[in-house]
Amino acid sequence: MNPGPARTAGASEATDATGTDGAPAADGLTGAPAARQADTPSARFLARATLLSAALSMAGAVLGLARDQALAHLFGAGADTDAFLVAWTVPELAATLLIEEGMAFVLVPAFSVALARRALGNSTPDPVRALVAASLPRLCLAFAATAAALVAGAPLLVSALAPGLPDPSLAISCTRLTATCVLSFGLAGYCSAALRAHRSYLAPGAIYIAYNVAIISTMFVLGVHWGVRSAALGVALGGCLMVAVQTPSLARRIAGRPGRNDRGYEDDGGRPLAPGLVCAVLLFALCRQSQVLIERHFASTLPAGAISHLNYAQKVAQLPMSLSMMVCIVTFPVVAQAIAEGDTRRARDRVERDVLLMACLVLLGAAVVVACAPQIVQLLFQRGAFTAQDTAATAAVMRVYAAGLLGQTLVGALVRSYFAAGRTTWFPLGAMGVGAIATVVIGAWAVRPWGACGIAAANATGITLTALLMLHGLGPRNVPVRVRRVVAELVRPVCAAVCATGAGLLVAGLFASPAAAVAACCICVTVVFLLLSWVLDAAGARSLLLPLAQSLRHSVTRKLGHGR
């Protein structure tokens, strides 16, 4: 990665010389250690890219909240929103499989190899264009066929997802609209993976902004006439916008060097889309997302509104996790490059540092969520058709969800370590399968006595079990993380988060206004968490915060000196 000539933070076009089998790539890449060294990203570049991704993710998350607010305001939390949220399962699955995980795990290493060959200048045809020519048409055909099958099979799909719905016709209608996102999300995920391999984060980070703007606009324009179907139509239009936002940027990079022959990429000796690897990645992502299917299956047997309460609670509770995940999204190519070069120590240090930093970020957010959940829900959703009873139910579920946020974050961070080498591995799928089974068993037992809260508890338990299994399974074939050290280090931010949550609960109860309670709680939780992190040195907080404290002290000293 070359951080020098970047047009935006993370927008430079550079190469990552990683192979697809965990060894240095073939076709001349093994003889280019200097090129690989020059491609190593600087800490400043990673920080800028992470901040850019986090800012765009925050903007998309804020619009996602606005989307959920609009849905709650216009349609409340009842049978209609339950029907739409059953249809919403399709874009949720598609986003995980095709944008956030599946396509990235497979295509980022593949494009990195192609870019490295292009940089060496001795490959004909142009490797990047050959890879696109070999992979994109096949994937488009697969995406289109899957979307058509879902449209035709919408009645069967709704019956399987939510057999307890009293009137499935609305859910079927919405599902037929949202099913089109399989094609658009697939293309958006392809573009995102290719651009991130080019170290370009601006356009991929903006896709959820465009997506949510389309849904919100469609609901307000057509909601009166179409009802909740307008939200499903917005999903279909938003998927198209996701592709449109990225296409110009990717087209410029693909056209970087003309090739004389763009026939199959396999002719060049590479196998970037090994079937075993693709299956392992997609099945893991599908199994991970199955927790949502399990939730909605059980919730469909509860009174109307339960699916909606679970959805609103999950969307808010997972915001801290989404922001913390920006760290490993940016550093994923760095870990892959280190493994390909045989530098397992650098890969190990990077993964351990990322895991601890992400844990601190998500635990801070979880502390805020638990401390002032009712005030957050009231502030965001309690208006229009969303009642005080809906607020109480959603807040209770949200607090339970927060218990599983650390596990969710660890799974998202650790799975990249398994696939960074480009090897086919089935361990993540096995670990996620164990977690899914635990979710089913606990959910079936807890749904009757505790309702939606029991379902959320099953989710949190299952994903935490998966995280522990994946942490234990790391070894020499992927990244040799020092498990005992990481677990011992995680205890410190957990203790800080527990204490900060207690302080936040006390402060939030002092205010009648939900806005004032949320603001005061956020300040209190943050201050207590940072102070305890400093005292316990959680995730190296002292080494991170000391330069900032010294800089502030010098700045104040200078100002006082000028004042005298």
C-alpha positions as CSV (number, residue, x, y, z in Angstrom):
1,M,0.0,0.0,0.0
2,N,1.4,3.4,-1.0
3,P,0.0,6.0,1.3
4,G,1.7,8.9,-0.3
5,P,-0.4,9.9,-3.4
6,A,-3.8,9.2,-1.9
7,R,-6.5,11.5,-3.3
8,T,-8.6,10.9,-0.3
9,A,-8.0,9.0,2.9
10,G,-7.6,5.5,1.7
11,A,-8.3,6.3,-1.9
12,S,-4.9,5.6,-3.4
13,E,-4.5,2.7,-5.8
14,A,-1.9,0.3,-4.5
15,T,-1.1,-3.4,-4.4
16,D,-1.1,-6.2,-1.9
17,A,1.1,-9.1,-2.9
18,T,-0.8,-11.9,-1.2
19,G,-1.3,-15.3,-2.7
20,T,-4.4,-17.4,-2.5
21,D,-2.9,-20.3,-0.7
22,G,-1.2,-18.5,2.2
23,A,2.2,-18.5,0.5
24,P,3.8,-15.7,-1.5
25,A,2.0,-15.4,-4.8
26,A,3.4,-17.0,-7.9
27,D,4.3,-15.5,-11.3
28,G,7.1,-13.3,-10.2
29,L,5.7,-12.1,-6.8
30,T,8.1,-14.2,-4.8
31,G,11.0,-12.3,-6.2
32,A,9.7,-8.9,-5.2
33,P,10.3,-8.5,-1.5
34,A,11.1,-4.8,-2.0
35,A,7.7,-4.3,-3.6
36,R,6.0,-6.0,-0.8
37,Q,7.9,-3.9,1.8
38,A,6.9,-0.7,0.0
39,D,3.3,-1.9,0.0
40,T,3.2,-2.2,3.8
41,P,0.7,0.5,5.1
42,S,1.8,3.1,7.5
43,A,0.1,3.6,10.9
44,R,-1.0,7.1,9.8
45,F,-2.6,5.7,6.6
46,L,-4.5,3.0,8.6
47,A,-5.7,5.6,11.1
48,R,-6.9,7.9,8.3
49,A,-8.6,5.1,6.4
50,T,-10.2,3.8,9.7
51,L,-11.5,7.3,10.5
52,L,-12.9,7.8,7.0
53,S,-14.6,4.4,7.2
54,A,-15.9,5.1,10.7
55,A,-17.3,8.5,9.7
56,L,-19.1,7.1,6.6
57,S,-20.3,4.1,8.7
58,M,-21.6,6.5,11.3
59,A,-23.4,8.6,8.7
60,G,-25.0,5.4,7.3
61,A,-25.9,4.2,10.8
62,V,-27.6,7.6,11.6
63,L,-29.6,7.3,8.4
64,G,-30.4,3.7,9.3
65,L,-31.8,5.0,12.6
66,A,-33.8,7.6,10.7
67,R,-35.1,4.8,8.5
68,D,-36.2,2.8,11.5
69,Q,-37.7,6.0,13.0
70,A,-39.7,6.6,9.9
71,L,-40.9,3.0,9.8
72,A,-42.0,3.3,13.4
73,H,-43.6,6.7,13.0
74,L,-45.5,5.8,9.8
75,F,-46.4,2.2,10.6
76,G,-45.8,1.6,14.3
77,A,-45.0,-1.8,15.7
78,G,-47.8,-4.2,14.7
79,A,-48.9,-6.8,12.1
80,D,-47.9,-4.7,9.1
81,T,-44.3,-4.0,10.3
82,D,-44.0,-7.6,11.3
83,A,-44.8,-8.6,7.7
84,F,-42.3,-6.2,6.3
85,L,-39.6,-7.3,8.7
86,V,-40.1,-10.9,7.6
87,A,-39.4,-9.7,4.1
88,W,-36.5,-7.6,5.5
89,T,-34.8,-11.0,6.2
90,V,-33.8,-11.2,2.6
91,P,-31.7,-8.0,2.4
92,E,-30.3,-8.7,5.8
93,L,-29.0,-12.0,4.6
94,A,-27.9,-10.6,1.3
95,A,-25.9,-7.8,3.0
96,T,-24.1,-10.3,5.2
97,L,-23.4,-12.8,2.4
98,L,-22.6,-10.5,-0.4
99,I,-21.4,-7.2,1.0
100,E,-20.1,-7.3,4.6
101,E,-18.4,-10.7,4.7
102,G,-18.8,-13.3,2.0
103,M,-17.6,-11.4,-1.1
104,A,-15.0,-9.5,0.8
105,F,-13.3,-12.7,2.3
106,V,-13.0,-14.2,-1.2
107,L,-12.5,-11.2,-3.5
108,V,-10.1,-9.0,-1.5
109,P,-7.3,-11.5,-1.6
110,A,-8.1,-12.3,-5.3
111,F,-7.9,-8.7,-6.4
112,S,-4.8,-8.1,-4.3
113,V,-3.0,-10.8,-6.3
114,A,-4.2,-9.3,-9.5
115,L,-3.1,-5.8,-8.5
116,A,0.3,-7.1,-7.5
117,R,0.8,-8.8,-11.0
118,R,-0.4,-5.6,-12.7
119,A,2.2,-3.6,-10.7
120,L,5.0,-5.8,-11.8
121,G,4.0,-5.1,-15.4
122,N,5.0,-8.5,-16.8
123,S,1.5,-10.2,-17.0
124,T,-0.5,-10.4,-20.2
125,P,-3.5,-10.1,-20.2
126,D,-4.0,-7.4,-17.6
127,P,-4.7,-9.5,-14.4
128,V,-7.3,-7.1,-13.0
129,R,-9.4,-7.0,-16.1
130,A,-8.9,-10.7,-16.7
131,L,-10.2,-11.4,-13.2
132,V,-13.2,-9.2,-13.7
133,A,-14.0,-10.8,-17.1
134,A,-13.7,-14.3,-15.6
135,S,-15.7,-13.8,-12.4
136,L,-18.2,-11.0,-12.9
137,P,-20.5,-12.5,-15.6
138,R,-20.7,-15.8,-13.7
139,L,-21.6,-14.1,-10.5
140,C,-24.1,-11.9,-12.2
141,L,-25.9,-14.9,-13.6
142,A,-25.9,-16.7,-10.2
143,F,-27.2,-13.5,-8.5
144,A,-30.0,-13.0,-11.0
145,A,-31.1,-16.7,-10.9
146,T,-31.2,-16.6,-7.1
147,A,-33.3,-13.4,-7.1
148,A,-35.7,-14.9,-9.6
149,A,-36.0,-18.1,-7.5
150,L,-36.8,-16.0,-4.4
151,V,-39.4,-14.0,-6.2
152,A,-41.1,-17.1,-7.4
153,G,-40.8,-18.9,-4.1
154,A,-41.8,-16.0,-1.8
155,P,-44.9,-17.9,-0.4
156,L,-42.8,-20.9,0.6
157,L,-40.1,-18.6,2.0
158,V,-42.5,-16.6,4.2
159,S,-44.1,-19.8,5.4
160,A,-40.7,-21.1,6.5
161,L,-39.5,-17.9,8.1
162,A,-42.6,-17.0,10.0
163,P,-45.2,-19.8,10.1
164,G,-47.2,-18.0,12.8
165,L,-48.2,-14.9,10.8
166,P,-52.0,-14.7,10.7
167,D,-52.1,-13.2,7.2
168,P,-48.9,-13.8,5.2
169,S,-50.1,-12.1,2.0
170,L,-48.5,-8.7,2.8
171,A,-45.2,-10.4,3.8
172,I,-45.2,-12.3,0.5
173,S,-45.8,-9.1,-1.5
174,C,-42.9,-7.3,0.4
175,T,-40.6,-10.3,-0.1
176,R,-41.0,-10.3,-3.8
177,L,-39.9,-6.7,-3.8
178,T,-36.9,-7.1,-1.5
179,A,-35.8,-10.3,-3.3
180,T,-34.5,-8.2,-6.1
181,C,-31.7,-6.9,-3.8
182,V,-29.9,-10.3,-4.2
183,L,-28.7,-9.1,-7.7
184,S,-28.1,-5.5,-6.7
185,F,-26.4,-6.3,-3.4
186,G,-24.2,-8.9,-5.1
187,L,-23.0,-6.3,-7.6
188,A,-22.5,-3.8,-4.8
189,G,-20.5,-6.3,-2.8
190,Y,-18.3,-7.1,-5.8
191,C,-17.5,-3.4,-6.3
192,S,-16.9,-2.9,-2.6
193,A,-14.4,-5.8,-2.4
194,A,-12.6,-4.7,-5.5
195,L,-12.3,-1.1,-4.3
196,R,-11.1,-2.0,-0.9
197,A,-8.4,-4.2,-2.4
198,H,-7.4,-1.0,-4.3
199,R,-7.3,0.7,-0.8
200,S,-10.2,2.8,-1.8
201,Y,-12.7,3.3,1.1
202,L,-14.7,6.3,0.1
203,A,-17.2,4.9,-2.3
204,P,-17.7,1.5,-0.4
205,G,-18.3,3.5,2.8
206,A,-21.0,5.6,1.1
207,I,-23.2,2.7,-0.1
208,Y,-25.4,2.5,3.1
209,I,-25.9,6.3,3.0
210,A,-27.4,6.0,-0.5
211,Y,-29.4,2.8,0.5
212,N,-31.1,4.4,3.5
213,V,-31.8,7.7,1.7
214,A,-33.7,5.6,-1.0
215,I,-35.8,3.7,1.6
216,I,-36.6,6.8,3.6
217,S,-37.6,8.8,0.6
218,T,-39.8,6.0,-0.8
219,M,-41.6,5.6,2.5
220,F,-42.5,9.2,2.7
221,V,-43.5,9.6,-0.9
222,L,-45.5,6.4,-1.4
223,G,-46.3,5.4,2.2
224,V,-49.8,6.8,2.1
225,H,-50.8,4.8,-1.0
226,W,-48.6,1.7,-0.7
227,G,-48.4,1.3,3.1
228,V,-45.5,-0.7,4.3
229,R,-44.9,-2.0,0.8
230,S,-43.3,1.3,0.1
231,A,-40.4,0.4,2.4
232,A,-39.9,-2.9,0.5
233,L,-39.8,-0.9,-2.8
234,G,-37.3,1.4,-1.2
235,V,-35.0,-1.6,-0.5
236,A,-35.1,-2.5,-4.2
237,L,-34.3,1.0,-5.3
238,G,-31.6,1.4,-2.6
239,G,-29.8,-1.6,-3.8
240,C,-29.6,-0.1,-7.3
241,L,-28.1,3.1,-5.8
242,M,-25.5,1.1,-4.0
243,V,-24.2,-0.1,-7.3
244,A,-24.4,3.3,-9.0
245,V,-22.4,5.0,-6.2
246,Q,-19.4,2.6,-6.7
247,T,-19.4,1.9,-10.5
248,P,-17.6,5.1,-11.7
249,S,-14.7,4.7,-9.2
250,L,-14.3,1.0,-9.9
251,A,-14.4,1.5,-13.7
252,R,-11.5,4.0,-13.5
253,R,-9.4,1.5,-11.6
254,I,-10.2,-1.5,-13.8
255,A,-9.3,0.5,-16.9
256,G,-5.8,1.2,-15.4
257,R,-4.0,-0.8,-18.0
258,P,-5.4,-2.2,-21.3
259,G,-5.1,-5.9,-21.8
260,R,-4.7,-7.6,-25.1
261,N,-6.6,-10.7,-24.1
262,D,-9.1,-10.8,-21.2
263,R,-9.8,-14.6,-21.4
264,G,-10.2,-16.7,-18.3
265,Y,-8.2,-15.8,-15.3
266,E,-7.4,-19.5,-14.7
267,D,-5.2,-19.3,-17.9
268,D,-2.9,-17.1,-15.9
269,G,-2.3,-19.9,-13.3
270,G,-4.3,-18.3,-10.5
271,R,-7.4,-19.7,-8.8
272,P,-8.8,-16.7,-7.0
273,L,-12.3,-18.2,-6.6
274,A,-11.6,-21.7,-5.3
275,P,-15.0,-23.4,-4.9
276,G,-14.1,-24.8,-1.5
277,L,-13.2,-21.3,-0.2
278,V,-16.3,-19.7,-1.6
279,C,-18.5,-22.4,0.0
280,A,-16.8,-22.1,3.4
281,V,-17.1,-18.4,3.4
282,L,-20.7,-18.2,2.3
283,L,-21.9,-21.0,4.5
284,F,-20.3,-19.4,7.5
285,A,-21.9,-16.0,6.7
286,L,-25.3,-17.8,6.2
287,C,-25.0,-19.7,9.4
288,R,-24.1,-16.5,11.3
289,Q,-27.1,-14.7,9.9
290,S,-29.3,-17.7,10.7
291,Q,-29.6,-16.3,14.2
292,V,-32.0,-13.6,12.8
293,L,-34.0,-16.4,11.2
294,I,-34.2,-18.3,14.4
295,E,-35.3,-15.2,16.3
296,R,-38.1,-14.4,13.8
297,H,-39.3,-18.0,13.7
298,F,-39.8,-18.0,17.5
299,A,-41.1,-14.4,17.6
300,S,-43.8,-15.2,15.0
301,T,-45.5,-17.3,17.7
302,L,-45.6,-14.3,20.1
303,P,-48.2,-11.5,20.1
304,A,-48.1,-9.0,17.2
305,G,-45.2,-6.5,17.5
306,A,-42.6,-9.0,19.0
307,I,-40.7,-9.2,15.7
308,S,-40.7,-5.4,15.5
309,H,-39.4,-5.0,19.1
310,L,-36.6,-7.4,18.4
311,N,-35.7,-5.6,15.2
312,Y,-35.6,-2.1,16.7
313,A,-33.6,-3.3,19.7
314,Q,-31.1,-5.1,17.6
315,K,-30.6,-2.2,15.2
316,V,-29.8,0.2,18.0
317,A,-27.8,-2.2,20.2
318,Q,-25.5,-3.2,17.3
319,L,-24.4,0.3,16.5
320,P,-21.3,0.1,18.7
321,M,-20.4,-3.2,17.1
322,S,-20.7,-1.7,13.6
323,L,-18.4,1.2,14.4
324,S,-15.8,-1.0,16.1
325,M,-15.8,-3.3,13.0
326,M,-14.3,-0.5,10.9
327,V,-10.9,-1.3,12.5
328,C,-10.7,-4.9,11.2
329,I,-12.2,-3.9,7.8
330,V,-9.3,-1.6,7.2
331,T,-6.6,-3.9,8.6
332,F,-7.9,-7.1,6.9
333,P,-5.6,-6.7,3.9
334,V,-2.7,-5.9,6.3
335,V,-3.1,-9.2,8.1
336,A,-3.4,-11.1,4.8
337,Q,-0.2,-9.5,3.5
338,A,1.7,-10.4,6.7
339,I,0.6,-14.1,6.5
340,A,1.4,-14.3,2.8
341,E,4.9,-13.0,3.5
342,G,5.4,-15.5,6.3
343,D,5.5,-12.9,9.0
344,T,3.1,-14.5,11.5
345,R,4.4,-12.4,14.4
346,R,3.3,-9.2,12.7
347,A,0.0,-10.8,11.8
348,R,-0.5,-12.0,15.4
349,D,0.4,-8.6,16.9
350,R,-2.0,-6.9,14.5
351,V,-4.9,-9.2,15.3
352,E,-4.4,-9.1,19.0
353,R,-4.2,-5.3,19.0
354,D,-7.3,-5.0,16.8
355,V,-9.3,-7.4,19.0
356,L,-8.5,-5.5,22.2
357,L,-9.2,-2.1,20.6
358,M,-12.5,-3.3,19.2
359,A,-13.4,-4.8,22.5
360,C,-12.9,-1.5,24.3
361,L,-15.0,0.4,21.7
362,V,-17.9,-2.1,21.7
363,L,-17.9,-2.4,25.5
364,L,-18.1,1.4,25.9
365,G,-21.1,1.4,23.5
366,A,-22.7,-1.5,25.3
367,A,-22.4,0.3,28.6
368,V,-24.3,3.3,27.2
369,V,-27.0,1.0,25.7
370,V,-27.6,-0.8,29.0
371,A,-27.5,2.3,31.2
372,C,-30.1,4.3,29.3
373,A,-31.9,1.9,27.0
374,P,-35.4,3.2,27.8
375,Q,-34.4,6.8,27.2
376,I,-32.7,6.0,23.9
377,V,-35.7,4.1,22.6
378,Q,-38.1,6.9,23.8
379,L,-35.9,9.6,22.2
380,L,-35.5,7.7,18.9
381,F,-38.9,6.0,18.3
382,Q,-41.7,7.0,20.7
383,R,-43.9,9.1,18.4
384,G,-46.7,8.5,16.0
385,A,-47.9,4.9,16.1
386,F,-45.0,3.8,18.4
387,T,-46.4,3.7,21.9
388,A,-44.9,3.8,25.5
389,Q,-45.6,0.1,25.7
390,D,-43.5,-0.5,22.6
391,T,-40.7,1.6,24.2
392,A,-40.7,-0.5,27.3
393,A,-40.6,-3.8,25.4
394,T,-37.9,-2.7,23.0
395,A,-35.7,-1.3,25.8
396,A,-35.9,-4.5,27.7
397,V,-34.9,-6.6,24.7
398,M,-32.1,-4.1,23.9
399,R,-30.5,-4.5,27.3
400,V,-30.4,-8.3,26.8
401,Y,-28.9,-7.9,23.3
402,A,-26.1,-5.8,24.7
403,A,-24.8,-8.8,26.6
404,G,-23.8,-10.4,23.3
405,L,-22.2,-7.4,21.7
406,L,-18.7,-8.4,22.7
407,G,-19.2,-11.9,21.3
408,Q,-20.6,-10.5,18.0
409,T,-17.5,-8.2,17.7
410,L,-15.0,-11.0,18.4
411,V,-16.6,-13.3,15.8
412,G,-16.4,-10.5,13.2
413,A,-12.8,-9.8,14.0
414,L,-11.5,-13.4,14.4
415,V,-13.1,-14.8,11.3
416,R,-10.9,-12.6,9.1
417,S,-7.9,-14.2,10.7
418,Y,-9.1,-17.6,9.5
419,F,-9.7,-16.5,5.9
420,A,-6.8,-14.0,5.5
421,A,-4.5,-16.6,4.2
422,G,-6.9,-17.6,1.4
423,R,-7.0,-21.2,2.6
424,T,-10.2,-23.2,2.7
425,T,-11.1,-23.8,6.4
426,W,-14.3,-25.2,7.9
427,F,-13.6,-24.4,11.5
428,P,-15.4,-21.1,11.6
429,L,-18.5,-22.8,10.1
430,G,-18.3,-25.5,12.7
431,A,-18.0,-23.0,15.5
432,M,-20.9,-20.9,14.2
433,G,-23.0,-24.1,13.8
434,V,-22.5,-24.9,17.5
435,G,-23.5,-21.4,18.4
436,A,-26.6,-21.6,16.2
437,I,-27.6,-24.9,17.8
438,A,-27.2,-23.3,21.2
439,T,-29.4,-20.4,20.1
440,V,-32.1,-22.8,18.9
441,V,-32.1,-24.9,22.1
442,I,-32.1,-21.9,24.5
443,G,-34.6,-20.0,22.4
444,A,-37.0,-22.9,22.3
445,W,-36.8,-23.2,26.1
446,A,-36.8,-19.4,26.9
447,V,-39.4,-18.1,24.5
448,R,-42.5,-19.1,26.5
449,P,-41.5,-17.8,30.0
450,W,-39.6,-14.7,28.8
451,G,-40.9,-13.9,25.3
452,A,-38.8,-11.6,23.2
453,C,-36.2,-11.2,26.0
454,G,-35.7,-14.9,26.1
455,I,-35.0,-15.0,22.3
456,A,-32.5,-12.1,22.7
457,A,-30.8,-14.0,25.5
458,A,-30.5,-17.1,23.3
459,N,-28.9,-15.0,20.6
460,A,-26.4,-13.5,23.0
461,T,-25.4,-16.9,24.5
462,G,-25.0,-18.5,21.1
463,I,-22.8,-15.9,19.6
464,T,-20.7,-15.7,22.8
465,L,-20.1,-19.5,22.6
466,T,-19.1,-19.1,19.0
467,A,-16.6,-16.4,19.8
468,L,-15.0,-18.5,22.5
469,L,-14.6,-21.5,20.1
470,M,-13.1,-19.3,17.4
471,L,-10.7,-17.7,19.8
472,H,-9.6,-21.2,21.0
473,G,-9.3,-22.5,17.4
474,L,-6.7,-20.0,16.2
475,G,-3.3,-21.7,15.6
476,P,-0.3,-22.1,13.3
477,R,-2.4,-22.6,10.2
478,N,-3.9,-19.1,10.4
479,V,-2.8,-16.6,13.0
480,P,-1.1,-17.9,16.2
481,V,-2.9,-15.6,18.6
482,R,-1.9,-15.9,22.3
483,V,-5.3,-16.9,23.5
484,R,-4.6,-16.8,27.3
485,R,-3.1,-13.4,27.0
486,V,-6.0,-12.0,25.0
487,V,-8.5,-13.4,27.4
488,A,-6.6,-11.9,30.4
489,E,-6.5,-8.6,28.6
490,L,-10.2,-8.6,27.8
491,V,-11.0,-8.9,31.5
492,R,-9.8,-5.3,32.1
493,P,-12.2,-3.5,29.7
494,V,-15.0,-5.7,30.8
495,C,-14.5,-4.6,34.4
496,A,-14.3,-1.0,33.3
497,A,-17.6,-1.4,31.3
498,V,-19.4,-3.0,34.2
499,C,-18.5,-0.1,36.5
500,A,-19.3,2.5,33.9
501,T,-22.7,0.9,33.3
502,G,-23.5,1.2,37.0
503,A,-22.5,4.9,37.0
504,G,-24.6,5.5,33.9
505,L,-27.7,3.9,35.4
506,L,-27.5,6.3,38.4
507,V,-27.0,9.4,36.2
508,A,-29.7,8.5,33.7
509,G,-32.3,8.2,36.4
510,L,-31.8,11.8,37.5
511,F,-33.4,13.4,34.4
512,A,-37.0,13.4,33.3
513,S,-36.1,14.5,29.7
514,P,-34.9,11.6,27.6
515,A,-32.5,13.8,25.6
516,A,-30.9,15.1,28.8
517,A,-30.7,11.6,30.3
518,V,-29.0,10.2,27.2
519,A,-26.5,13.1,27.0
520,A,-25.6,12.9,30.7
521,C,-25.4,9.1,30.6
522,C,-23.1,9.2,27.6
523,I,-20.7,11.7,29.2
524,C,-20.7,9.8,32.6
525,V,-20.2,6.4,31.0
526,T,-17.4,7.7,28.8
527,V,-15.5,9.4,31.6
528,V,-15.8,6.5,34.0
529,F,-14.8,4.0,31.3
530,L,-11.8,6.0,30.2
531,L,-10.6,6.6,33.7
532,L,-10.8,3.0,34.6
533,S,-9.2,2.0,31.3
534,W,-6.3,4.3,32.3
535,V,-6.0,2.8,35.7
536,L,-6.2,-0.8,34.5
537,D,-4.2,0.0,31.3
538,A,-6.9,-1.7,29.2
539,A,-5.7,-2.4,25.6
540,G,-2.7,-0.2,26.3
541,A,-4.8,2.8,27.1
542,R,-1.9,4.6,28.8
543,S,0.3,4.4,25.8
544,L,-2.6,5.6,23.6
545,L,-3.8,8.4,25.8
546,L,-0.5,9.7,27.2
547,P,0.5,11.5,24.0
548,L,-2.9,13.1,23.8
549,A,-2.7,14.3,27.4
550,Q,0.8,15.7,26.9
551,S,-0.3,17.5,23.7
552,L,-3.2,19.1,25.6
553,R,-1.0,20.1,28.5
554,H,1.6,21.7,26.2
555,S,-1.3,23.5,24.4
556,V,-2.7,24.9,27.6
557,T,0.8,25.9,28.8
558,R,1.4,27.8,25.6
559,K,-1.9,29.7,25.9
560,L,-1.2,30.6,29.5
561,G,2.3,31.8,28.5
562,H,0.9,34.0,25.8
563,G,-1.7,35.3,28.2
564,R,1.0,36.5,30.6
